[in-house]
Each structure stands twice: as structure tokens, then as C-alpha cells.
Amino acid sequence: MKFSDLVKNINFTGEADDREISYITHDSRKVKQGTLFIAFKGINSDGHDFIFSAIEKGAIAIIANGRAPSTNKVPILQVENPRKIMSKIATNFFKTDFNHLKMIGITGTNGKTTTTQIINHILKYNQYSSGSLGTLGFDTPTGIQSTNFTTPESIDLHHILDIMKKGGVEYVPMEVSSHAIEMNRVDNIDFKIGIYTNLGFDHLDFHGNEENYFQSKLKLFTNLSSKSIAIINADDKYANRIIENIKCNFITYGIDNKKADLYIAKYQLGLSSTKAQFFYKNKKYNLETSLVGKFNLHNISASVLCCISLGLNIKDIIKAIKEFSNVPGRFEKFKLPKNNFAIIDYAHSPDAFENVFKNIAIINKENKKIITIFGCGGERDKYKRPKMAKIAEEFSEITIITNDNPRNENENLIINDIVSGFSKNKYKIIKDRKEAINSALQLAQNNLILILGKGIEEYQNIRGDKIPHSDIKIVKEYINANTN
């Protein structure tokens, strides 16, 4: 595409000529001949420091924010916010077609991944061409491909959408993180449906406080067009504030909440399945699912409303939900020897811990002793660490504190932060996560072992190195070694 066409309708200073741009990137390591390089300050580095390196590698045009060096080698356009502009440029470059792609954005502290996967399953089950995008990766004809982000950077996001469209995908349920909203990654995405799950205590290291965190989530809904639909969890304390600020139509869901458009009236929670009765437009429906936990009733309700809004028949939606097995690493259950169970979950915030433990308390009808294993990520919100310990202590027979992506932070300091939340001596520390998990798996019978924090992750991030590690693999290896 011509450089001048690529930056149409963008405010900048400098001269944009008709040179052909064949590639765009914000990562100087990916620059090749014919690239437009977009420089902006990241968390750990500043793209402006790599402008000359990008030019040497083949960048033929630059977009920066006024701090770019002077050069006559290539045109440099100055803009106020390169990251924000990058989203528009990505839309232009990939010619993203939102008439073809029906975008469904799911945001909230918890439930994004599960809701995204349920919607994707329902659509595919009913022969709709759908591809999900989020923490697990994005759908391709050969399977799910990792993106390393809940919501990728705008260039990567539009590239993925281009691949999906060329692959025949029409519906895209995708997770939208608060970081992505705040960092302009989804600025130019035309969401046909926006779904709000909830808001809890998380990411305050990035947002500063809960109000700022909420305001980030709110942007997804205030940016919805008048033709879009917002689907809101009526049980959440922020629901009314969202409804008051949007210009599009909205529908709500809840549990034991007759004011909601769809509400769960009755439910039976078990360790293997969930049965529920819900009302929609004064009609009663029954559903059954292998998903367990009360929180999954919220995720299912949001998914049902989404698919109704897309024109699916409710009975066909209910059939699809019954056939949905599980989301990898999300409350994933494993039957162990000695009448023990293991549950692996991605929970890594106080709110998510509350959800997991309170639901375990309901479905743990055999009164199995709860053994909890968790750690906290390094270089992330420190304030939540003792809160998570306090919750684990309340519900667990014993808690094993271990490592979980310490990154460049001292693992002992992370563990000390966690331990400060305990008031009783009901914990022990085993820093090696594999050893911690195996020690719990070998305990006496009738235990329920919760392994929290990593879900499907297949590595430990330690001092910049990604060291292979999988909670799921460790549990499966133990089962295989101790059966027959």
C-alpha cells in the first residue's frame, strides 16, 4: 500500500509520499525491506531508540511521537500517540472488513476465556463459521495458535483477523483485556456485541486503583455503536454504571435476579456436572453442562444471550452447551488414585480465588480435604499476594506456596509477601513447582488438590528465560504412573 494512503485521515506532521509499504511493525527485530516502523515507548524499552537500527534493516518510513532523531534517509512522520495511530494504520493496511467479520468482545476480571470458548463452541456446533481469540490463542485450520497475549497488539490483532477472514471465519468471539483497551489495541475494532462479565481486585499495579480499572472496561461499551448490543452481568456492582453510559441496546443476565432479561432460577451444582433452569422472555428452559461451579452459570448465561442475539434458536444453544466439555486449564478436573481429585485453574487474583473456593465449598459434597498449591507472578500486583493467602487459608487444610513466573523479581520476596497474609501455621513452602505438585498428589486419600495460577501455561518465566513446565502434564504423568 502507498505510504500516503496508509496514513490518510491521520493527524501528523511531516511528508508522506507514495512509496510502497509492504510490511508494518512496532518491533525493530521484525523489520525487513519495505517496512513502516512505528516507534513508541513500551514497558521495558522505547522504540525510538531503535529507529536507526530499523532503517538499517530495511524500514523505508517511520512514525514516531516527536522524539525521533533527524534524518533524511527516510520520511519520519510525527504523531501525538503512535500506539493509538498504530491501530488505525493496521486497520488500513489489512483492510479489515467488519461487514464480513462479526466481532464479539468479552471483557471482565474473570470469565473472559470460558465465555469466549463457550460462544465459539455453540456457534461451531450449529454450523456457524467461528474462530475464537484470547488467552488460549486463536483458531486456525490446524488448531489453536498461541499469541502470548490475552489481546494482541493492534498490528498482530488485525493480521490475525485477516488470516481468519481468508480462512472463511465470519464470527470472532474474543477476549478484551483492560490493558488492551487502555493501550489502544482494540480502538478500531467494530464490535457487534460487547459482553461484561464482572470486575474484581486485579491489575491495580497497572491501573492504580479500582475506579481506573473500571473506566478501562467501560471504554469498550461507550465505544459500541448505536447498532451494537451490550450484554451485561446484572449481578455485578458496576452493571448500572455501564448501562447509564452506553448508547446502544443492552440485555442483562443474572442468578436469582428476576430483573435480568435472562436469569437462572434453579441450579444443582456437582463435582461432575451442573443442571440449571433459566427464564428468558417469560419462558422456562432447562440446561445441563459438564462445566461446574456457580460462576460458570454466569458464563453460560452470557453465552446464551450472545448466541440468541446472533439469531440462534435457544433449543439449539442448549444442545450445544450439553456437548461442551471444558476449557483447558479452567477448573479442569482430574480423577486421581486413592479417591482424590485434582482441579487445575488459571485463578491468579483474589476475586478468582473467592470464586474457586466458594464453588468448591458448594460442590465438595464428600467433604474432601482441600490442599491448595499456588504462587504469585513476579513484577505484578504485589497488593493481591497476601489477600490470596488469606482466602486460601480460610478454605484449605494446608496451602503449599510455590513459584509462579517470578520473572526478574526475587522469588523469596514474592513468597514473603504471600506468607504475610497467613494468620495460622497451615502452610508450607516448596519453591520448585513440580516438587510442590507431586508432594500434594502423593498425600493420603480423599483429598481435593487445587493447583492454581497457571492453567494451560507450559513454562516458568524465570529471569527472562522460559523454562518448560506444565501443571497439567505433571498431573497426567502422575495418573499414568499410578494406574493399573
Secondary structure, DSSP 8 states (H G I E B T S, - for coil): -BHHHHTTT---BS-----B--EEES-GGG--TTEEEE--B-SS-BGGGGHHHHHHHTEEEEEESS-----SSS-EEE-S-HHHHHHHHHHHHHT--TTT-EEEEEESSSSHHHHHHHHHHHHHHTT--B--EETTEEEETTEEE--SSSS--HHHHHHHHHHHHHTT--EEEEE--HHHHHTTTTTT--EEEEEE----S--HHHHSSHHHHHHHHHHHHHTS-TTSEEEEETTSTTHHHHHHH--SEEEEEEES-TTSSEEEEEEEE-SS-EEEEEEETTEEEEEEES--SHHHHHHHHHHHHHHHHTT--HHHHHHHHHH---BTTBSEEEEETTTEEEEEE---SHHHHHHHHHHHHHH-TT--EEEEEE---TTS-STHHHHHHHHHHHH-SEEEE--S--BTS-HHHHHHHHHTT--SS-EEE--SHHHHHHHHHTS-SSEEEEEES-TT--EEEETTEEEE--HHHHHHHHHHHT--
